[in-house]
């Protein structure tokens, strides 16, 4: 039994020539690359009014920032446990109060570290 023939996409027979500046070409080429498309495929998607999603990968390589973000996650976990305890109708005892105050203190410390790394800070106190 013969293998079924592969269906080929329609041949692209028409050509559209577009002139752009070098700067615009660099922008278009970069966006096409980020979308994992050729420049031609990128233009075809734009022309057919299909939404193009750019896949941007943000990489943090600052160890201090990674450490601060990791600590925020750990503190968030502790705060969730405290919230669950209180939502179950339990009261705040001395050890829980101490842990809660420690979490708040650590969050303030991390906020100050991030402010130093990020420069100008535009948030509330």
N, CA, C and O of each residue as an XYZ file, in Angstrom:
500
protein
N       0.847     -1.181      0.000
C       0.000      0.000      0.000
C       0.890      1.240      0.000
O       1.825      1.337      0.795
N       0.609      2.156     -0.861
C       1.422      3.362     -1.014
C       1.099      4.364      0.090
O      -0.021      4.441      0.596
N       2.104      5.108      0.429
C       1.941      6.148      1.444
C       1.099      7.284      0.869
O       1.282      7.662     -0.288
N       0.158      7.845      1.682
C      -0.669      8.943      1.161
C       0.201     10.151      0.825
O       1.196     10.425      1.497
N      -0.190     10.863     -0.220
C       0.572     12.029     -0.642
C       0.401     13.155      0.365
O      -0.673     13.376      0.925
N       1.480     13.837      0.563
C       1.504     14.966      1.482
C       0.817     16.162      0.827
O       1.059     16.471     -0.340
N      -0.037     16.824      1.591
C      -0.693     18.020      1.062
C       0.237     19.205      1.235
O       0.661     19.518      2.348
N       0.550     19.860      0.132
C       1.423     21.023      0.168
C       0.580     22.282      0.277
O      -0.515     22.357     -0.280
N       1.102     23.280      1.007
C       0.361     24.544      1.061
C       0.354     25.169     -0.326
O       1.222     24.868     -1.145
N      -0.617     26.036     -0.599
C      -0.681     26.658     -1.929
C       0.612     27.429     -2.223
O       1.207     28.032     -1.329
N       1.021     27.397     -3.460
C       2.218     28.120     -3.876
C       1.951     29.615     -3.816
O       0.895     30.093     -4.231
N       2.911     30.329     -3.301
C       2.782     31.787     -3.222
C       3.274     32.359     -4.547
O       4.476     32.408     -4.807
N       2.334     32.790     -5.378
C       2.658     33.209     -6.740
C       2.798     34.721     -6.886
O       3.411     35.184     -7.848
N       2.255     35.488     -5.974
C       2.274     36.935     -6.089
C       3.374     37.511     -5.198
O       3.697     36.945     -4.154
N       3.933     38.615     -5.609
C       5.033     39.241     -4.894
C       4.652     40.671     -4.564
O       4.203     41.409     -5.441
N       4.824     41.072     -3.320
C       4.583     42.455     -2.895
C       5.919     43.002     -2.409
O       6.534     42.445     -1.500
N       6.351     44.067     -3.005
C       7.638     44.665     -2.650
C       7.371     45.879     -1.758
O       6.555     46.733     -2.104
N       8.041     45.959     -0.633
C       7.858     47.070      0.302
C       9.227     47.654      0.623
O      10.163     46.925      0.951
N       9.331     48.957      0.525
C      10.587     49.623      0.884
C      10.446     50.203      2.287
O       9.436     50.820      2.623
N      11.472     49.994      3.091
C      11.500     50.531      4.449
C      12.894     51.079      4.720
O      13.850     50.745      4.022
N      12.998     51.920      5.738
C      14.316     52.420      6.129
C      15.084     51.305      6.825
O      14.507     50.300      7.237
N      16.368     51.493      6.947
C      17.204     50.502      7.625
C      16.764     50.324      9.077
O      16.716     49.204      9.586
N      16.443     51.437      9.741
C      15.997     51.359     11.136
C      14.693     50.577     11.265
O      14.555     49.732     12.150
N      13.732     50.863     10.375
C      12.452     50.151     10.433
C      12.654     48.669     10.129
O      12.031     47.810     10.752
N      13.525     48.376      9.171
C      13.794     46.973      8.860
C      14.367     46.256     10.081
O      14.001     45.116     10.365
N      15.267     46.927     10.803
C      15.845     46.322     12.005
C      14.763     46.022     13.035
O      14.778     44.965     13.666
N      13.816     46.957     13.207
C      12.714     46.747     14.162
C      11.844     45.584     13.714
O      11.517     44.707     14.513
N      11.469     45.571     12.445
C      10.604     44.507     11.907
C      11.305     43.155     12.007
O      10.697     42.161     12.403
N      12.566     43.126     11.653
C      13.333     41.887     11.696
C      13.433     41.355     13.126
O      13.316     40.153     13.365
N      13.650     42.261     14.061
C      13.754     41.857     15.470
C      12.418     41.301     15.971
O      12.382     40.267     16.638
N      11.328     41.989     15.649
C      10.012     41.523     16.096
C       9.651     40.191     15.445
O       9.065     39.327     16.096
N       9.989     40.016     14.184
C       9.735     38.741     13.506
C      10.530     37.634     14.167
O      10.026     36.528     14.359
N      11.758     37.926     14.511
C      12.617     36.937     15.171
C      12.050     36.569     16.543
O      12.034     35.395     16.914
N      11.584     37.569     17.296
C      11.011     37.313     18.617
C       9.735     36.477     18.516
O       9.402     35.727     19.434
N       9.021     36.612     17.390
C       7.803     35.831     17.176
C       8.120     34.487     16.520
O       7.217     33.710     16.210
N       9.407     34.224     16.312
C       9.867     32.982     15.677
C       9.281     32.825     14.274
O       8.824     31.749     13.891
N       9.305     33.945     13.505
C       8.791     33.954     12.140
C       9.833     34.583     11.220
O      10.687     35.356     11.654
N       9.740     34.231      9.942
C      10.553     34.947      8.952
C       9.911     36.325      8.766
O       8.768     36.546      9.166
N      10.651     37.235      8.163
C      10.099     38.570      7.919
C       8.869     38.457      7.017
O       7.878     39.155      7.232
N       8.926     37.585      6.012
C       7.783     37.404      5.106
C       6.563     36.874      5.853
O       5.459     37.392      5.687
N       6.759     35.852      6.670
C       5.635     35.283      7.428
C       5.075     36.320      8.405
O       3.866     36.387      8.625
N       5.960     37.119      8.983
C       5.537     38.177      9.905
C       4.632     39.173      9.177
O       3.580     39.547      9.696
N       5.038     39.606      7.974
C       4.221     40.533      7.193
C       2.894     39.901      6.788
O       1.861     40.569      6.815
N       2.907     38.624      6.413
C       1.646     37.972      6.037
C       0.690     37.952      7.221
O      -0.508     38.177      7.051
N       1.207     37.683      8.421
C       0.334     37.691      9.604
C      -0.189     39.094      9.872
O      -1.362     39.264     10.203
N       0.675     40.108      9.731
C       0.226     41.490      9.927
C      -0.838     41.863      8.899
O      -1.835     42.501      9.237
N      -0.625     41.468      7.651
C      -1.540     41.842      6.559
C      -2.900     41.180      6.704
O      -3.906     41.744      6.276
N      -2.950     40.008      7.293
C      -4.233     39.317      7.449
C      -4.881     39.644      8.787
O      -5.852     39.008      9.196
N      -4.326     40.649      9.460
C      -4.887     41.153     10.708
C      -4.958     40.086     11.792
O      -5.878     40.088     12.609
N      -4.015     39.200     11.800
C      -3.949     38.208     12.875
C      -3.054     38.762     13.961
O      -2.054     39.430     13.696
N      -3.427     38.476     15.158
C      -2.648     38.969     16.286
C      -1.317     38.225     16.357
O      -1.275     36.996     16.318
N      -0.249     38.979     16.460
C       1.076     38.396     16.565
C       1.534     38.552     18.010
O       1.586     39.660     18.543
N       1.858     37.443     18.623
C       2.329     37.493     19.997
C       3.838     37.338     20.011
O       4.391     36.369     19.490
N       4.480     38.307     20.615
C       5.926     38.262     20.738
C       6.274     37.470     21.985
O       5.709     37.691     23.056
N       7.193     36.560     21.835
C       7.615     35.742     22.963
C       8.898     36.333     23.508
O       9.984     36.126     22.966
N       8.746     37.070     24.589
C       9.905     37.708     25.202
C      10.275     36.948     26.466
O       9.436     36.675     27.325
N      11.522     36.625     26.548
C      12.014     35.920     27.715
C      12.855     36.897     28.524
O      13.851     37.432     28.037
N      12.445     37.119     29.749
C      13.172     38.039     30.609
C      14.071     37.205     31.513
O      13.611     36.304     32.215
N      15.329     37.518     31.480
C      16.292     36.754     32.268
C      16.936     37.689     33.277
O      17.530     38.701     32.908
N      16.815     37.344     34.551
C      17.484     38.088     35.602
C      18.777     37.367     35.917
O      18.777     36.168     36.198
N      19.863     38.087     35.871
C      21.117     37.450     36.192
C      21.814     38.126     37.363
O      22.988     37.866     37.626
N      21.096     38.988     38.063
C      21.655     39.647     39.225
C      21.391     38.779     40.452
O      20.237     38.624     40.850
N      22.432     38.210     41.061
C      22.226     37.306     42.201
C      21.487     37.957     43.366
O      20.698     37.301     44.045
N      21.741     39.247     43.600
C      21.055     39.933     44.703
C      19.547     40.003     44.443
O      18.739     39.770     45.342
N      19.185     40.329     43.197
C      17.772     40.429     42.855
C      17.108     39.063     42.917
O      15.992     38.940     43.424
N      17.777     38.037     42.410
C      17.224     36.680     42.470
C      17.021     36.243     43.911
O      16.014     35.616     44.240
N      17.972     36.573     44.765
C      17.855     36.222     46.180
C      16.679     36.951     46.827
O      15.920     36.362     47.597
N      16.536     38.241     46.506
C      15.429     39.020     47.066
C      14.087     38.458     46.612
O      13.158     38.340     47.410
N      13.984     38.106     45.317
C      12.731     37.548     44.807
C      12.440     36.188     45.441
O      11.286     35.869     45.725
N      13.462     35.405     45.658
C      13.290     34.102     46.310
C      12.782     34.283     47.738
O      11.883     33.572     48.187
N      13.373     35.244     48.439
C      12.942     35.503     49.816
C      11.505     36.001     49.876
O      10.766     35.655     50.798
N      11.106     36.806     48.905
C       9.718     37.275     48.867
C       8.772     36.088     48.718
O       7.721     36.054     49.357
N       9.131     35.123     47.891
C       8.306     33.924     47.722
C       8.174     33.137     49.018
O       7.090     32.658     49.352
N       9.281     33.004     49.750
C       9.249     32.267     51.024
C       8.389     32.992     52.055
O       7.626     32.368     52.792
N       8.521     34.312     52.097
C       7.717     35.097     53.042
C       6.244     35.000     52.670
O       5.384     34.891     53.544
N       5.955     35.040     51.375
C       4.564     34.893     50.927
C       3.974     33.574     51.378
O       2.809     33.515     51.773
N       4.763     32.520     51.324
C       4.307     31.211     51.786
C       3.984     31.247     53.279
O       2.962     30.718     53.716
N       4.862     31.873     54.049
C       4.614     32.001     55.498
C       3.345     32.809     55.776
O       2.553     32.451     56.648
N       3.159     33.897     55.033
C       1.969     34.726     55.237
C       0.693     33.964     54.874
O      -0.338     34.131     55.526
N       0.761     33.128     53.834
C      -0.406     32.313     53.480
C      -0.757     31.325     54.591
O      -1.932     31.090     54.871
N       0.254     30.756     55.214
C      -0.002     29.828     56.324
C      -0.641     30.556     57.506
O      -1.543     30.031     58.160
N      -0.162     31.768     57.769
C      -0.743     32.565     58.856
C      -2.186     32.925     58.521
O      -3.060     32.835     59.383
N      -2.446     33.332     57.282
C      -3.807     33.690     56.864
C      -4.734     32.484     56.984
O      -5.864     32.620     57.453
N      -4.273     31.310     56.569
C      -5.088     30.102     56.673
C      -5.426     29.829     58.145
O      -6.563     29.496     58.479
N      -4.428     29.974     59.013
C      -4.635     29.755     60.454
C      -5.709     30.697     60.993
O      -6.594     30.283     61.742
N      -5.620     31.969     60.603
C      -6.586     32.955     61.094
C      -7.961     32.747     60.460
O      -8.975     32.934     61.133
N      -8.019     32.366     59.184
C      -9.297     32.134     58.512
C     -10.030     30.912     59.061
O     -11.246     30.789     58.910
N      -9.287     30.013     59.696
C      -9.916     28.854     60.325
C     -10.525     29.212     61.670
O     -11.072     28.349     62.357
N     -10.434     30.478     62.049
C     -11.043     30.936     63.288
C     -10.101     30.907     64.478
O     -10.516     31.181     65.604
N      -8.860     30.583     64.249
C      -7.874     30.555     65.338
C      -7.437     31.969     65.684
O      -7.521     32.878     64.859
N      -6.979     32.138     66.895
C      -6.555     33.463     67.340
C      -5.037     33.614     67.166
O      -4.317     32.652     66.898
N      -4.593     34.850     67.329
C      -3.155     35.130     67.219
C      -2.532     34.946     68.592
O      -2.885     35.637     69.547
N      -1.603     34.009     68.677
C      -0.869     33.843     69.936
C       0.480     34.547     69.812
O       0.779     35.133     68.772
N       1.288     34.495     70.855
C       2.553     35.231     70.882
C       3.508     34.769     69.780
O       4.166     35.596     69.149
N       3.590     33.465     69.544
C       4.535     32.979     68.526
C       4.075     33.386     67.117
O       4.899     33.714     66.264
N       2.782     33.365     66.886
C       2.251     33.757     65.585
C       2.460     35.249     65.355
O       2.822     35.669     64.256
N       2.232     36.045     66.396
C       2.459     37.492     66.304
C       3.926     37.770     65.990
O       4.238     38.641     65.177
N       4.825     37.027     66.637
C       6.257     37.206     66.419
C       6.609     36.859     64.961
O       7.371     37.581     64.319
N       6.058     35.763     64.447
C       6.331     35.351     63.068
C       5.790     36.382     62.075
O       6.444     36.696     61.081
N       4.604     36.900     62.348
C       3.998     37.904     61.480
C       4.844     39.176     61.443
O       5.089     39.729     60.371
N       5.287     39.637     62.602
C       6.133     40.827     62.654
C       7.470     40.588     61.960
O       8.021     41.495     61.337
N       7.991     39.364     62.069
C       9.242     39.024     61.393
C       9.066     39.075     59.876
O       9.938     39.569     59.162
N       7.932     38.564     59.387
C       7.651     38.611     57.947
C       7.588     40.051     57.455
O       8.146     40.378     56.408
N       6.914     40.903     58.204
C       6.787     42.308     57.813
C       8.150     42.984     57.800
O       8.457     43.751     56.888
N       8.967     42.701     58.812
C      10.307     43.274     58.884
C      11.159     42.816     57.703
O      11.872     43.618     57.100
N      11.085     41.526     57.373
C      11.856     40.995     56.247
C      11.390     41.618     54.925
O      12.209     41.936     54.064
N      10.078     41.788     54.770
C       9.564     42.415     53.548
C      10.072     43.849     53.411
O      10.435     44.278     52.316
N      10.099     44.580     54.503
C      10.605     45.960     54.461
C      12.092     45.977     54.106
O      12.544     46.836     53.348
N      12.832     45.045     54.647
C      14.263     44.949     54.353
C      14.494     44.627     52.876
O      15.353     45.227     52.230
N      13.726     43.683     52.352
C      13.861     43.311     50.943
C      13.463     44.477     50.053
O      14.098     44.727     49.028
N      12.411     45.193     50.443
C      11.984     46.355     49.663
C      13.118     47.377     49.575
O      13.351     47.956     48.514
N      13.823     47.600     50.684
C      14.936     48.545     50.684
C      16.069     48.060     49.782
O      16.685     48.862     49.080
N      16.349     46.750     49.795
C      17.380     46.188     48.922
C      17.013     46.403     47.453
O      17.854     46.799     46.645
N      15.763     46.141     47.123
C      15.317     46.292     45.737
C      15.349     47.764     45.337
O      15.696     48.084     44.200
N      14.993     48.661     46.252
C      15.055     50.089     45.963
C      16.481     50.500     45.620
O      16.697     51.293     44.704
N      17.451     49.966     46.350
C      18.851     50.297     46.077
C      19.283     49.771     44.714
O      20.026     50.438     43.993
N      18.813     48.563     44.360
C      19.191     47.986     43.073
C      18.506     48.688     41.909
O      19.095     48.841     40.839
N      17.260     49.116     42.116
C      16.468     49.676     41.026
C      16.654     51.190     40.857
O      16.223     51.756     39.852
N      17.277     51.833     41.811
C      17.452     53.274     41.696
C      16.254     54.003     42.284
O      15.852     53.731     43.415
N      15.678     54.934     41.514
C      14.567     55.747     41.988
C      13.347     54.874     42.294
O      12.991     53.985     41.521
N      12.731     55.141     43.412
C      11.576     54.367     43.860
C      10.350     55.260     43.820
O      10.396     56.394     44.297
N       9.238     54.760     43.252
C       8.050     55.598     43.110
C       6.853     55.042     43.835
O       5.721     55.384     43.492
N       7.056     54.201     44.821
C       5.941     53.602     45.551
C       5.686     54.303     46.857
O       6.351     55.281     47.201
N       4.701     53.784     47.589
C       4.413     54.333     48.913
C       5.362     53.751     49.938
O       6.183     52.893     49.612
N       5.257     54.209     51.167
C       6.153     53.720     52.231
C       5.785     52.369     52.662
O       6.431     51.806     53.546
